[in-house]
Amino acid sequence: MKGARLVVALLALAGLLHVALSLRIAAFNIRTFGDTKMSNATLSNYIVQILRRYDITVIQEVRDSHLTAVGRLLDMLNRDDPNAFHYVVSEPLGRNSYKERYLFVFRPDQVSVLDAYQYDDGCEPCGNDTFSREPAVVRFFSPLTEVREFAIVPLHAAPLDAVAEMDALYDVYLDVRHKWDLEDILLMGDFNAGCSYVVPSEWSSIRLRTSPTFQWLIPDTADTTATATHCAYDRIVVAGTLLQRAIVPDSAAPFDFQAAFGLSNQLVCVCSSDGHRTECRDPSGSTVCRVHHQDRHPCPHRLIPHRPRPSVTITLWR
């Protein structure tokens, strides 16, 4: 992929002491996460390396109806320690046959789950629901951080409904506060909050943005894309005085994990001799994707696989 980058908005800590005394939280859109990705040794190993950096990761775009890919992921994460990571997963969410799940992967020696629920955004068959994939909210207890209890509200917004869905997160926030009597709330994920999906004139109609209750940690100028575009799609929004004070200053910052892992942007795509199949390999020689074509559709000149989207992360003081 020419010009492609994988960027993580990640903490930039001043010293090793801060690293040791922090709780790292991330939101990661892995893009069509399922059996195909977990069957690819190269991709699955990189995903595991990324997830091991964090204490809590909210994974979006999980396409895994039977949770076989999730099970394989946890097996890899827990290969050396069977209790290193636990998970909470939502039901399949979507207005039609296309469904996604939200997946929370966390370290049980750092945090525990107190409660969880699926936000009710209305009647889907009636056509009056708000979200394409309504948030699945999880309440965590962290005995080692300054803020002991907090909730995480994930969102993978539908691109064409990004403005309405971000605005409706304000209602989710109020619902969480009422349900759990809790002020410290993280709202995070792929909001599609930039470029053509949210133009500058639309920000004033988004209560999550205009209310002084919320602190936006990823600026509009950030780039959280995996392509040559420059858009701040992925965001972290924080509510609650204790939680806002507990965040390590400037801990949301770009991190290029392609550079960190010594990866290349270049893929080698080869067309089979019969013209019916295209196979793309990364520089290590591992197959990234394979596409079969009908007789009337020869191999394309360019093929861009579904690589993971960047993640956005923050860090809490201990």
PAZAPA-4460 file (N, C-alpha, C; in steps of 0.05 Angstrom, whole numbers, plus 32768, in hexadecimal, padded with zeros to 4 digits):
% residues 318
    n_x    n_y    n_z   ca_x   ca_y   ca_z    c_x    c_y    c_z   seq   type   mol
   8011   7FE8   8000   8000   8000   8000   8012   8018   8000     1      M     A
   8013   8026   7FEA   8024   803D   7FE7   801B   8053   7FFA     2      K     A
   802E   805D   800A   8027   8073   801C   8018   806B   8034     3      G     A
   8013   8051   8038   8003   8048   804F   8013   8049   8068     4      A     A
   8006   804F   807F   8013   804F   8099   8000   8043   80AD     5      R     A
   800B   8036   80C0   7FFC   802E   80D8   8005   803F   80EF     6      L     A
   7FF3   804F   80FA   7FFA   8062   810F   7FE9   805C   8127     7      V     A
   7FF5   805C   813E   7FE6   8059   8157   7FE9   8073   8167     8      V     A
   7FD3   807F   816F   7FD5   8096   8181   7FDB   808B   819D     9      A     A
   7FF3   808D   81A5   7FFD   807F   81BC   800A   8092   81D0    10      L     A
   800C   8089   81E8   8018   8098   81FD   8035   809E   81F7    11      L     A
   803E   80B6   81FE   805A   80BE   81FC   8063   80C5   8218    12      A     A
   806F   80B2   8226   8076   80B5   8242   8092   80C0   8245    13      L     A
   8096   80CF   825A   80B0   80DC   825E   80C5   80C9   8269    14      A     A
   80BE   80B4   8276   80D2   80A2   8281   80C8   8087   8287    15      G     A
   80DA   8074   828D   80D2   8058   8293   80C1   8056   82AB    16      L     A
   80C4   8068   82BF   80B4   8067   82D7   8097   806B   82D0    17      L     A
   8091   807D   82BE   8075   8082   82B6   806A   806A   82A7    18      H     A
   807A   805C   8298   8071   8044   828A   8069   802F   829E    19      V     A
   8079   802C   82B3   8074   8018   82C7   805B   801F   82D8    20      A     A
   8056   8039   82DB   8040   8041   82EC   8029   804C   82DC    21      L     A
   8020   803D   82C8   800A   8046   82B7   7FF8   802F   82AF    22      S     A
   7FDF   8036   82A9   7FCC   8024   829D   7FC7   802C   8281    23      L     A
   7FCC   801B   826E   7FCB   8022   8252   7FB0   8018   8246    24      R     A
   7FA2   8029   8239   7F87   8023   822E   7F87   802B   8210    25      I     A
   7F7D   8019   81FF   7F7D   801E   81E2   7F62   8016   81D6    26      A     A
   7F5D   8023   81BF   7F46   801B   81AE   7F53   8015   8193    27      A     A
   7F4C   7FFE   8188   7F59   7FF3   8170   7F45   7FE8   815D    28      F     A
   7F42   7FF4   8145   7F32   7FE9   8130   7F43   7FD8   811F    29      N     A
   7F41   7FBD   8122   7F52   7FAB   8114   7F48   7FA6   80F7    30      I     A
   7F30   7FAF   80F1   7F25   7FAD   80D6   7F1F   7F90   80CE    31      R     A
   7F06   7F89   80CE   7EFD   7F6E   80C7   7F0C   7F59   80D6    32      T     A
   7F0D   7F5C   80F0   7F1B   7F48   8100   7F0B   7F2E   8102    33      F     A
   7F17   7F18   80FA   7F09   7EFF   80FA   7F1C   7EE8   80F4    34      G     A
   7F12   7ED2   80EB   7F22   7EBA   80E7   7F38   7EBE   80D2    35      D     A
   7F32   7ECE   80BD   7F46   7ED2   80A8   7F5F   7EDF   80B3    36      T     A
   7F5B   7EF4   80C3   7F72   7F02   80CE   7F81   7EF1   80E2    37      K     A
   7F72   7EE2   80F3   7F80   7ED2   8107   7F8C   7EB9   80FB    38      M     A
   7F84   7EB2   80E2   7F91   7E9B   80D5   7FAB   7EA3   80C7    39      S     A
   7FB0   7EBD   80C5   7FC8   7EC8   80B9   7FDD   7ECC   80CF    40      N     A
   7FF2   7EBC   80CE   8006   7EBC   80E4   8013   7ED8   80E7    41      A     A
   8019   7EE5   80D1   8026   7EFF   80D2   8014   7F13   80DF    42      T     A
   7FFB   7F16   80D5   7FE9   7F2A   80E0   7FE2   7F24   80FD    43      L     A
   7FDC   7F0B   8103   7FD4   7F05   811E   7FEA   7F0A   8132    44      S     A
   8003   7F05   812B   801A   7F0A   813D   801D   7F28   8141    45      N     A
   801A   7F38   812D   801B   7F55   8130   8005   7F5F   8142    46      Y     A
   7FED   7F55   813E   7FD6   7F5D   814F   7FDB   7F57   816C    47      I     A
   7FE6   7F3F   8171   7FEC   7F37   818D   8002   7F49   8199    48      V     A
   8016   7F4F   8189   802B   7F62   8193   8020   7F7D   819B    49      Q     A
   800D   7F86   818A   8001   7FA0   8190   7FF0   7F9F   81A9    50      I     A
   7FDF   7F8B   81AC   7FCD   7F89   81C3   7FDC   7F85   81DD    51      L     A
   7FF3   7F78   81DC   8003   7F74   81F5   800F   7F8E   81FF    52      R     A
   800E   7FA3   81F0   8017   7FBD   81FA   8005   7FCA   820E    53      R     A
   7FEB   7FC1   820F   7FD7   7FCF   821E   7FCB   7FBD   8234    54      Y     A
   7FBE   7FCB   8247   7FB0   7FBD   825D   7F93   7FB9   8256    55      D     A
   7F87   7FCC   8246   7F6C   7FC9   823C   7F6C   7FD1   821F    56      I     A
   7F61   7FC1   820E   7F5E   7FC9   81F2   7F41   7FC3   81E9    57      T     A
   7F35   7FD8   81DD   7F1A   7FD5   81D2   7F1E   7FD0   81B4    58      V     A
   7F17   7FB8   81AB   7F1B   7FB0   818F   7F00   7FB4   8181    59      I     A
   7F01   7FC1   816A   7EE9   7FC5   815A   7EEA   7FB6   8140    60      Q     A
   7ED4   7FB4   8133   7ED0   7FA7   8119   7ED7   7F89   811C    61      E     A
   7ECE   7F7D   8131   7ED1   7F60   8135   7EBB   7F52   8126    62      V     A
   7EC3   7F43   8112   7EB0   7F34   8101   7EB5   7F16   8106    63      R     A
   7EA9   7F0C   811C   7EAF   7EF2   8126   7E96   7EE6   8133    64      D     A
   7E85   7EDB   8123   7E6B   7ED2   812D   7E6D   7EBD   8142    65      S     A
   7E80   7EAB   8140   7E82   7E94   8153   7E99   7E98   8167    66      H     A
   7EA6   7EAF   8166   7EBC   7EB6   8178   7ED4   7EA3   8176    67      L     A
   7ED7   7E97   815F   7EEE   7E85   815C   7F08   7E96   8159    68      T     A
   7F06   7EAC   814B   7F1E   7EBE   8149   7F25   7ECA   8163    69      A     A
   7F11   7ED2   8173   7F16   7EDD   818D   7F24   7EC8   819F    70      V     A
   7F1A   7EB0   819E   7F27   7E9A   81AD   7F44   7E96   81A5    71      G     A
   7F49   7E96   818B   7F65   7E93   8182   7F76   7EAA   818B    72      R     A
   7F6B   7EC2   818A   7F7A   7EDA   8193   7F81   7ED7   81B1    73      L     A
   7F6E   7ECF   81C1   7F74   7ECD   81DE   7F88   7EB6   81E3    74      L     A
   7F87   7EA1   81D3   7F9B   7E8B   81D6   7FB7   7E96   81D1    75      D     A
   7FBA   7EA6   81BD   7FD4   7EB2   81B6   7FDD   7EC5   81CC    76      M     A
   7FCA   7ED6   81D5   7FD2   7EEA   81EA   7FDA   7EDC   8204    77      L     A
   7FCD   7EC5   820A   7FD2   7EB6   8223   7FE4   7E9E   8220    78      N     A
   7FF4   7E9E   820B   8005   7E87   8205   8019   7E82   821C    79      R     A
   8024   7E98   8227   8038   7E95   823D   802B   7E95   8258    80      D     A
   8014   7EA1   825B   8006   7EA4   8274   7FE9   7EA1   826F    81      D     A
   7FDC   7E8C   8278   7FBF   7E87   8271   7FAD   7E9C   827C    82      P     A
   7FB6   7EAD   828F   7FA5   7EC2   829A   7FAE   7EDE   8294    83      N     A
   7FBF   7EE0   827F   7FCA   7EFB   8279   7FB4   7F0E   826F    84      A     A
   7FA1   7F03   825F   7F8C   7F14   8254   7F71   7F07   8256    85      F     A
   7F5D   7F16   825C   7F41   7F0E   825B   7F32   7F1F   8247    86      H     A
   7F19   7F19   8242   7F0A   7F2A   822F   7EEC   7F2B   8236    87      Y     A
   7EE0   7F40   822B   7EC3   7F44   822B   7EBB   7F4B   820F    88      V     A
   7EA6   7F3E   8205   7E9F   7F43   81E9   7E81   7F49   81E7    89      V     A
   7E79   7F5B   81D5   7E5D   7F62   81D1   7E50   7F4D   81C0    90      S     A
   7E36   7F4F   81BE   7E27   7F3F   81AA   7E2C   7F4B   818E    91      E     A
   7E26   7F3C   8179   7E29   7F47   815E   7E16   7F5F   815B    92      P     A
   7E20   7F75   8150   7E11   7F8E   814E   7E10   7F97   8131    93      L     A
   7DF8   7FA0   8129   7DF4   7FAA   810E   7DD7   7FA9   8106    94      G     A
   7DD0   7FBA   80F3   7DB4   7FBD   80EB   7DAC   7FA9   80D6    95      R     A
   7DBF   7F9B   80CA   7DB8   7F87   80B6   7DC9   7F6E   80BA    96      N     A
   7DCE   7F60   80A4   7DDE   7F48   80A7   7DFB   7F4D   80AE    97      S     A
   7E05   7F65   80A8   7E20   7F6C   80AF   7E21   7F73   80CD    98      Y     A
   7E32   7F64   80DC   7E33   7F67   80F9   7E51   7F6B   8101    99      K     A
   7E54   7F7A   8116   7E6E   7F7D   8123   7E6B   7F7A   8142   100      E     A
   7E80   7F74   814F   7E81   7F73   816C   7E95   7F87   8177   101      R     A
   7E91   7F8F   8190   7EA6   7F9D   819F   7EB3   7F88   81B1   102      Y     A
   7ECE   7F88   81B1   7EDD   7F75   81C2   7EF0   7F84   81D4   103      L     A
   7EED   7F7F   81EE   7EFF   7F8B   8202   7F13   7F76   820B   104      F     A
   7F2C   7F7A   8207   7F41   7F68   8210   7F51   7F76   8226   105      V     A
   7F54   7F69   823D   7F60   7F77   8254   7F71   7F64   8264   106      F     A
   7F83   7F70   8274   7F94   7F61   8286   7F86   7F5F   82A2   107      R     A
   7F7E   7F48   82AB   7F70   7F45   82C4   7F80   7F4B   82DD   108      P     A
   7F9B   7F4C   82DA   7FAB   7F54   82F1   7FAD   7F72   82F4   109      D     A
   7FA2   7F81   82E0   7FA2   7F9E   82E1   7F87   7FAA   82E6   110      Q     A
   7F72   7F9E   82DA   7F57   7FA7   82DC   7F44   7F90   82DE   111      V     A
   7F2C   7F95   82E8   7F17   7F81   82E8   7EFD   7F8E   82DE   112      S     A
   7EEB   7F7D   82D3   7ED2   7F87   82C9   7EBD   7F85   82DF   113      V     A
   7EB1   7F9C   82E4   7E9C   7F9E   82F9   7E80   7F99   82ED   114      L     A
   7E7C   7FA2   82D4   7E61   7FA0   82C8   7E64   7FA7   82AA   115      D     A
   7E4F   7FA0   829B   7E4F   7FA6   827F   7E32   7FA5   8275   116      A     A
   7E2C   7FB5   8261   7E11   7FB4   8255   7E11   7FBF   8239   117      Y     A
   7DFD   7FB7   822A   7DFA   7FC1   820E   7DE7   7FD8   820E   118      Q     A
   7DF0   7FEF   8204   7DDF   8007   8203   7DC8   8002   81F0   119      Y     A
   7DB0   800A   81F8   7D98   8007   81E8   7D93   8021   81DA   120      D     A
   7D96   8021   81BF   7D93   803A   81B0   7D7A   803B   81A0   121      D     A
   7D67   8029   81A6   7D4D   802A   8197   7D48   8010   8188   122      G     A
   7D32   8011   817A   7D28   7FF9   816C   7D34   7FF8   8150   123      C     A
   7D45   7FE4   814B   7D52   7FE1   8131   7D3D   7FD9   811B   124      E     A
   7D2B   7FC6   8120   7D17   7FBF   810B   7D05   7FD7   8104   125      P     A
   7D01   7FE9   8118   7CF0   8000   8113   7CFE   8016   8104   126      C     A
   7D19   8014   8103   7D28   8028   80F5   7D2D   8042   8105   127      G     A
   7D2A   8041   811F   7D2E   8059   812F   7D45   8056   8143   128      N     A
   7D58   8044   813D   7D6F   8042   814E   7D84   8057   8145   129      D     A
   7D97   805C   8156   7DAA   8071   8152   7DC5   8068   8146   130      T     A
   7DCF   8052   8151   7DEA   8049   8149   7DE8   8031   8136   131      F     A
   7DFC   8031   8124   7DFF   8019   8114   7E09   8002   8125   132      S     A
   7E1B   8008   8138   7E26   7FF5   814B   7E26   8002   8167   133      R     A
   7E10   7FFF   8175   7E0C   800D   818F   7E22   8004   81A3   134      E     A
   7E2B   8017   81B3   7E41   8010   81C6   7E3A   7FFA   81DA   135      P     A
   7E4E   7FEA   81DF   7E4D   7FD6   81F5   7E5F   7FE1   820B   136      A     A
   7E53   7FE8   8221   7E61   7FF7   8236   7E6C   7FE4   824B   137      V     A
   7E85   7FE9   8254   7E91   7FD8   8268   7E9C   7FEA   827F   138      V     A
   7E96   7FE1   8298   7E9F   7FEF   82AF   7EB7   7FE0   82BC   139      R     A
   7ECD   7FEE   82BF   7EE6   7FE2   82C9   7EED   7FEB   82E5   140      F     A
   7EFA   7FDA   82F3   7F06   7FE1   830D   7F24   7FDF   830B   141      F     A
   7F32   7FF4   8312   7F50   7FF4   8310   7F5B   7FFB   832C   142      S     A
   7F64   7FE8   833B   7F6D   7FED   8356   7F87   7FFC   8358   143      P     A
   7F96   7FFE   8342   7FB1   800A   8343   7FB3   8026   8337   144      L     A
   7F9D   8031   832D   7F9E   804B   8321   7F90   8060   8332   145      T     A
   7F94   8079   832C   7F88   808F   833C   7F6A   808E   833B   146      E     A
   7F5F   8087   8324   7F42   8084   8321   7F3C   8066   8322   147      V     A
   7F2C   805D   8335   7F28   8041   833A   7F13   8035   8328   148      R     A
   7EFE   8043   8322   7EE8   8039   8311   7EE4   804C   82FA   149      E     A
   7EE0   8040   82E2   7EDA   8050   82CA   7ECC   803D   82B6   150      F     A
   7EBE   804A   82A4   7EB0   803B   828F   7EBD   8042   8274   151      A     A
   7EBC   802F   8262   7EC4   8034   8246   7EAD   8030   8234   152      I     A
   7EA8   8044   8223   7E92   8043   820F   7EA0   8042   81F3   153      V     A
   7E9E   802C   81E5   7EAB   802B   81CB   7E97   8032   81B5   154      P     A
   7EA2   803C   819F   7E91   8041   8188   7EA1   803E   816E   155      L     A
   7E96   802D   815C   7E9F   802D   8140   7E88   8039   8130   156      H     A
   7E8B   8053   812A   7E75   8062   811D   7E73   805B   8100   157      A     A
   7E5B   805A   80F6   7E56   8058   80D9   7E60   8072   80CC   158      A     A
   7E71   8071   80B8   7E7D   8089   80AD   7E69   809E   80A5   159      P     A
   7E54   8097   8098   7E41   80AB   808E   7E2F   80B6   80A5   160      L     A
   7E2F   80A8   80BC   7E1F   80B1   80D3   7E31   80BA   80EA   161      D     A
   7E4A   80C1   80E4   7E5D   80C7   80FA   7E54   80DE   810B   162      A     A
   7E49   80F3   80FF   7E41   810B   810E   7E2A   8103   8121   163      V     A
   7E16   80F6   8118   7DFF   80EE   8128   7E07   80DB   813E   164      A     A
   7E19   80C8   8138   7E20   80B4   814C   7E32   80C0   8161   165      E     A
   7E44   80D2   815A   7E54   80DF   816E   7E43   80F1   8180   166      M     A
   7E30   80FE   8175   7E1E   810E   8185   7E0E   80FD   8198   167      D     A
   7E06   80E5   818F   7DF6   80D3   81A0   7E06   80C6   81B6   168      A     A
   7E21   80C7   81B4   7E31   80BE   81CA   7E2D   80CE   81E4   169      L     A
   7E23   80E6   81E0   7E1C   80F6   81F8   7E06   80E9   8208   170      Y     A
   7DF2   80DD   81F9   7DDC   80CF   8206   7DE6   80B5   8214   171      D     A
   7DF9   80A8   8207   7E05   8090   8213   7E13   8098   822D   172      V     A
   7E22   80AD   822C   7E2F   80B7   8244   7E1C   80BC   825B   173      Y     A
   7E05   80C9   8255   7DF1   80CE   826A   7DE5   80B4   8274   174      L     A
   7DE2   80A1   8262   7DD6   8087   826A   7DE9   8078   827D   175      D     A
   7E03   8079   8277   7E17   806B   8288   7E18   8079   82A3   176      V     A
   7E18   8093   82A4   7E18   80A1   82BD   7E00   809A   82CE   177      R     A
   7DE8   8099   82C2   7DD0   8092   82D1   7DD0   8075   82DA   178      H     A
   7DD9   8063   82CA   7DD8   8047   82D0   7DEB   8040   82E6   179      K     A
   7E03   804B   82E6   7E18   8042   82F8   7E20   8059   830C   180      W     A
   7E14   8070   830A   7E1B   8087   831B   7E3A   808B   8319   181      D     A
   7E43   808D   8301   7E60   808E   82FB   7E66   80A6   82E9   182      L     A
   7E79   80B6   82F0   7E81   80CD   82E0   7E98   80C8   82CE   183      E     A
   7EAA   80B5   82D5   7EC3   80B1   82C7   7EBF   809E   82B0   184      D     A
   7EBE   80A9   8297   7EB6   8099   8280   7EC8   80A0   8269   185      I     A
   7ED2   808B   825C   7EE2   808D   8243   7ED0   8086   822B   186      L     A
   7ECF   8097   8217   7EC1   8090   81FE   7ED7   8090   81E9   187      L     A
   7ED9   8079   81DB   7EF0   8076   81CA   7EEA   8063   81B3   188      M     A
   7EF9   8066   819D   7EF6   8055   8186   7EF9   8063   816C   189      G     A
   7EF1   8055   8157   7EF2   805F   813C   7ED8   806F   8137   190      D     A
   7ED9   8089   813D   7EC1   8099   813A   7EBD   80A3   811D   191      F     A
   7ED1   809D   810C   7ED1   80A9   80F1   7ECE   80C7   80F3   192      N     A
   7EDD   80D3   8106   7ED8   80EF   810E   7EEB   8102   80FF   193      A     A
   7EEB   8100   80E5   7EFD   8112   80D6   7EF8   8112   80B8   194      G     A
   7F08   8122   80AB   7F07   8125   808E   7EEB   8128   8084   195      C     A
   7EE2   8119   8070   7EC8   811F   8063   7EB1   8116   8075   196      S     A
   7EB5   8105   8089   7EA0   80FB   8099   7E96   810F   80AE   197      Y     A
   7EA8   8121   80B6   7EA0   8137   80C9   7EAF   8150   80C0   198      V     A
   7EA0   8162   80B4   7EAC   817B   80AB   7EAB   818F   80C2   199      V     A
   7EBC   81A4   80C2   7EBE   81B6   80D8   7EA4   81C3   80E2   200      P     A
   7E92   81C9   80CF   7E79   81D6   80D7   7E66   81C3   80E6   201      S     A
   7E6C   81A9   80E6   7E5A   8196   80F4   7E61   8192   8111   202      E     A
   7E79   819A   8119   7E81   8195   8135   7E6E   81A2   8149   203      W     A
   7E64   81B9   8142   7E53   81C8   8155   7E38   81BA   815B   204      S     A
   7E31   81A6   814B   7E18   8197   814F   7E1D   817D   815F   205      S     A
   7E35   8179   8168   7E3C   8160   8176   7E40   8166   8193   206      I     A
   7E2D   815E   81A4   7E2D   8165   81C1   7E46   815A   81CF   207      R     A
   7E50   8143   81C5   7E68   8137   81D1   7E80   814A   81CE   208      L     A
   7E7E   815B   81B9   7E94   816D   81B4   7E90   8188   81C1   209      R     A
   7E77   8192   81C2   7E72   81AD   81CC   7E6F   81AE   81EB   210      T     A
   7E69   8198   81F7   7E65   8198   8214   7E81   819A   8222   211      S     A
   7E83   81AB   8236   7E9D   81AD   8245   7EA2   8195   8257   212      P     A
   7E8F   8183   8258   7E93   816B   8268   7EA9   8159   825D   213      T     A
   7EAE   815B   8243   7EBF   8147   8235   7ED9   8153   822D   214      F     A
   7EED   8143   8230   7F08   814A   8227   7F10   8138   820F   215      Q     A
   7F16   8144   81F8   7F1E   8135   81E0   7F3C   8133   81E0   216      W     A
   7F47   811B   81E0   7F64   8117   81E3   7F72   8114   81C8   217      L     A
   7F65   810C   81B3   7F71   810A   8199   7F69   8122   8189   218      I     A
   7F7A   8134   8181   7F73   814C   8173   7F69   8147   8157   219      P     A
   7F5B   815B   814C   7F52   8159   8130   7F68   8158   811C   220      D     A
   7F80   8161   8124   7F96   8161   8111   7FA5   8146   8111   221      T     A
   7F9E   8133   8122   7FAC   811A   8123   7FA5   8109   810B   222      A     A
   7FB7   80F6   8105   7FB2   80E3   80F0   7FB0   80C7   80FC   223      D     A
   7F99   80BB   80FB   7F96   809F   8105   7F8F   808C   80EF   224      T     A
   7F96   8092   80D7   7F8F   8080   80C0   7FA6   806E   80B9   225      T     A
   7F9F   8059   80AA   7FB3   8046   80A0   7FB8   8049   8082   226      A     A
   7FB0   8060   8077   7FB4   8065   805B   7FC2   8080   8058   227      T     A
   7FC4   8089   803F   7FD1   80A2   8039   7FC1   80BA   8042   228      A     A
   7FA8   80B6   804A   7F98   80CC   8053   7FA1   80D6   806F   229      T     A
   7F99   80EE   8077   7FA0   80F9   8091   7F86   8101   809E   230      H     A
   7F7C   80EF   80AF   7F62   80F4   80BC   7F62   80EA   80D9   231      C     A
   7F55   80F9   80EA   7F53   80F1   8107   7F39   80E2   810B   232      A     A
   7F37   80CA   8100   7F1F   80BA   8103   7F1B   80B0   811F   233      Y     A
   7F31   80A6   812B   7F2F   8099   8145   7F34   80AD   815B   234      D     A
   7F23   80AB   8170   7F23   80BF   8185   7F21   80B3   81A1   235      R     A
   7F29   80C2   81B5   7F25   80BC   81D1   7F19   80D5   81DE   236      I     A
   7F03   80D1   81EB   7EF5   80E7   81F9   7EF1   80DF   8216   237      V     A
   7EF8   80F1   8229   7EF8   80EB   8245   7EE5   80FD   8254   238      V     A
   7ED6   80F1   8266   7EC4   80FF   8278   7ECA   80F7   8295   239      A     A
   7EC7   810A   82A7   7ECC   8104   82C3   7EE5   8111   82CD   240      G     A
   7EE3   8120   82E3   7EFA   812F   82ED   7F11   811C   82F6   241      T     A
   7F0A   8107   8304   7F1F   80F4   830E   7F2D   80E7   82F6   242      L     A
   7F1E   80DE   82E2   7F2A   80D1   82CB   7F3B   80E4   82BB   243      L     A
   7F32   80FC   82B7   7F41   8110   82A9   7F5B   8117   82B7   244      Q     A
   7F5A   8118   82D2   7F73   811E   82E1   7F86   8106   82E1   245      R     A
   7F7B   80ED   82DD   7F8B   80D5   82DE   7F9A   80D0   82C4   246      A     A
   7F93   80DE   82AF   7FA0   80D9   8295   7FBC   80E5   8295   247      I     A
   7FD0   80D6   828C   7FEB   80E0   8289   7FEA   80F6   8274   248      V     A
   7FF4   810E   827A   7FF3   8123   8267   8001   811C   824C   249      P     A
   7FF3   8123   8237   7FFE   811E   821C   8003   8101   8216   250      D     A
   7FF4   80EF   8223   7FF8   80D3   821F   7FEC   80C8   8205   251      S     A
   7FDB   80D7   81F8   7FD0   80CF   81DE   7FE1   80DC   81C8   252      A     A
   7FF1   80CC   81BA   8004   80D7   81A6   8008   80C2   8191   253      A     A
   8010   80CA   8179   8014   80B7   8163   802B   80A3   8169   254      P     A
   8027   808B   8161   803B   8076   8163   8039   8065   814A   255      F     A
   804E   8064   813A   804F   8056   8121   8059   8039   8126   256      D     A
   8046   8026   8129   8050   800B   8130   805A   7FFC   8118   257      F     A
   8055   8006   8100   8064   7FFA   80E9   8081   7FFF   80EC   258      Q     A
   8088   8018   80F3   80A5   801E   80F6   80B0   800F   810E   259      A     A
   80A1   800E   8124   80AA   8000   813C   80AF   7FE3   8138   260      A     A
   809F   7FD6   8127   80A2   7FB9   8122   80B3   7FB4   8109   261      F     A
   80BD   7FC9   80FD   80CE   7FC6   80E5   80BE   7FBB   80CD   262      G     A
   80A5   7FC4   80CB   8094   7FBB   80B5   8097   7FCD   809D   263      L     A
   8090   7FC3   8085   8090   7FD3   806D   8074   7FD8   8064   264      S     A
   8070   7FEE   8056   8056   7FF4   804A   8051   7FE5   8031   265      N     A
   8066   7FD9   8026   8064   7FCD   800B   805A   7FB0   800D   266      Q     A
   8047   7FAA   7FFC   803E   7F8F   7FF8   8045   7F86   7FDC   267      L     A
   804B   7F6C   7FD9   8050   7F61   7FBE   8038   7F51   7FB7   268      V     A
   802A   7F5A   7FA1   8011   7F4D   7F98   8017   7F3F   7F7E   269      C     A
   8012   7F24   7F7E   8018   7F14   7F67   7FFF   7F09   7F5B   270      V     A
   7FFC   7F0B   7F40   7FE6   7EFF   7F32   7FED   7EE3   7F29   271      C     A
   7FDB   7ED0   7F2D   7FE1   7EB4   7F25   7FE1   7EB2   7F06   272      S     A
   7FEE   7E9D   7EFD   7FF1   7E9A   7EE0   7FD7   7E98   7ED1   273      S     A
   7FC2   7E8E   7EDE   7FA8   7E8D   7ED0   7F98   7EA6   7ED3   274      D     A
   7FA2   7EBA   7EE2   7F94   7ED3   7EE5   7F7C   7ED3   7EF7   275      G     A
   7F78   7EBD   7F06   7F60   7EBA   7F16   7F65   7EBF   7F34   276      H     A
   7F7D   7EC6   7F3C   7F83   7EC9   7F58   7F99   7EDE   7F5C   277      R     A
   7F95   7EEE   7F70   7FA9   7F01   7F78   7FB1   7EFB   7F95   278      T     A
   7FCB   7EFA   7F9A   7FD5   7EF4   7FB5   7FE8   7F0A   7FBD   279      E     A
   7FE4   7F17   7FD4   7FF6   7F2C   7FDE   8006   7F21   7FF6   280      C     A
   8020   7F26   7FF5   8032   7F1E   800A   8041   7F37   8015   281      R     A
   8046   7F36   802F   8056   7F4B   803B   8074   7F45   8037   282      D     A
   8086   7F57   8040   80A2   7F52   803A   80AE   7F39   8046   283      P     A
   80A1   7F2E   805B   80AB   7F15   8066   80A3   7EFD   8056   284      S     A
   8091   7F01   8042   8088   7EEB   8032   806E   7EDF   803A   285      G     A
   8063   7EE8   8051   804A   7EDE   805B   8033   7EE9   804A   286      S     A
   801F   7ED8   8044   8008   7EE1   8035   7FF6   7EF3   8046   287      T     A
   7FF0   7F0B   803C   7FDF   7F1D   804A   7FC2   7F1A   8041   288      V     A
   7FBE   7F16   8028   7FA3   7F12   801E   7FA4   7F03   8003   289      C     A
   7F8E   7EF5   7FFD   7F8C   7EE6   7FE4   7F70   7EEB   7FD9   290      R     A
   7F6E   7EF2   7FC0   7F54   7EF8   7FB3   7F51   7EE7   7F9A   291      V     A
   7F3B   7EDA   7F97   7F35   7ECB   7F7F   7F22   7EDC   7F6D   292      H     A
   7F26   7EDA   7F53   7F17   7EEA   7F40   7F08   7ED9   7F2C   293      H     A
   7EF1   7EE2   7F23   7EE3   7ED5   7F0E   7EF1   7EDA   7EF3   294      Q     A
   7EEA   7ECA   7EDF   7EF8   7ECD   7EC5   7EF7   7EEA   7EBB   295      D     A
   7EE1   7EF7   7EBF   7EDD   7F12   7EB5   7EEB   7F27   7EC6   296      R     A
   7EF6   7F1F   7EDD   7F04   7F31   7EEF   7F21   7F28   7EF3   297      H     A
   7F33   7F30   7EE1   7F4F   7F28   7EE5   7F5B   7F35   7EFD   298      P     A
   7F73   7F2D   7F04   7F81   7F38   7F1C   7F83   7F57   7F1A   299      C     A
   7F7D   7F65   7F2F   7F80   7F82   7F2F   7F9D   7F8A   7F30   300      P     A
   7FA3   7FA2   7F27   7FBE   7FAC   7F29   7FC6   7FB3   7F45   301      H     A
   7FB2   7FBC   7F55   7FB7   7FC3   7F71   7FA3   7FB5   7F83   302      R     A
   7FAC   7FAB   7F99   7F9A   7F9D   7FAB   7FA2   7FA6   7FC7   303      L     A
   7F90   7FB2   7FD6   7F96   7FBC   7FF1   7F87   7FAB   8005   304      I     A
   7F95   7F9B   8015   7F88   7F8A   8029   7F7D   7F9A   8040   305      P     A
   7F6E   7F8C   8051   7F63   7F99   8069   7F77   7F97   807F   306      H     A
   7F89   7FAB   8080   7F9C   7FAC   8097   7F8E   7FB9   80AF   307      R     A
   7F99   7FB3   80C7   7F8D   7FC0   80DF   7F8F   7FDE   80DD   308      P     A
   7F79   7FEB   80E7   7F79   8008   80EB   7F8A   800F   8103   309      R     A
   7F93   8028   8105   7FA2   8030   811D   7F91   802F   8136   310      P     A
   7F9E   802F   814C   7F90   8030   8166   7F96   804B   8173   311      S     A
   7F85   8053   8186   7F8B   806B   8196   7F8C   8062   81B3   312      V     A
   7F9E   806E   81C2   7FA3   8065   81DD   7FA7   807C   81F0   313      T     A
   7FA1   8077   820A   7FA8   808A   821F   7FB4   807A   8236   314      I     A
   7FBF   8088   8249   7FCC   807C   8260   7FC1   808A   827A   315      T     A
   7FBC   807A   828E   7FB3   8084   82A8   7FCA   8082   82BC   316      L     A
   7FCD   8096   82CD   7FE1   8095   82E3   7FD9   8080   82F7   317      W     A
   7FED   8075   8304   7FE9   8064   831B   7FF4   8072   8334   318      R     A
***
